[in-house]
Amino acid sequence: MFIRAYLRASTEDQNASRARADLESFASERGLRIAATYIETESGARFDRPELFRLLADCAAGDVLLVEQVDRLSRLNAHDWENLKAQISAKRVRVVALDLPTSWAMAQGNGDEFTARMFDAINSMLLDMLAAIARKDYEDRRRRQAQGIAKAKAEGRYRGRPEDEKRNAALVGMLKAGQSWSSIVAATGCSRSTLSRLAKRVAEKLA
């Protein structure tokens, strides 16, 4: 059994590594060791998250997917959440979240078959509930944000989000130096969508 930690942040302004110490502490207190850590900067509402699916591809039956909170794993709509759950189930991976205490026992991998099945059933129900709450929170925030932008535009106050010119200049330099997208993402935590936008900008200047 391997424990694989998944760390996700929604934007470059957030630090996906922030929760690493909490996850390592959780494992250490139980005499466990995190075998690998997967970090990415993507919205939890996106199904296509390369690091999450690299984690699942690396997993064997019985491995643990460790997250700080369920919303780090999913803010997906119902269809995509069912799809993700099916892939997790097919790999026979156990999800353990620090904000879901009933899942903690699954990190140990101990107990008889009946107890294991009971915990699995309980956690599946609670995961569904927390994933639904996370999705609702996401949709509520998006709606409030859209309302705020619409109001600011109507009042002539909307200027959009300022660009981080210093960070983007460094990313452009890495792209021009020929570094792969994967190595840049791993080194900086930026999203692939940001790299795509900057790469297009570079290409337009060279055209």
Secondary structure, DSSP 8 states (H G I E B T S, - for coil): --EEEEEEESSTTS-GGGGHHHHHHHHHHTT--EEEEEEEE--TT-S--HHHHHHHHH--TT-EEEESSHHHH----HHHHHHHHHHHHHTT-EEEETT-GGGGGGGTT-S-HHHHHHHHHHHHHHHHHHHHHHHHHHHHHHHHHHHHHHHHHHTT--------HHHHHHHHHHHHTT--HHHHHHHH---HHHHHHHHHHHHHHH-
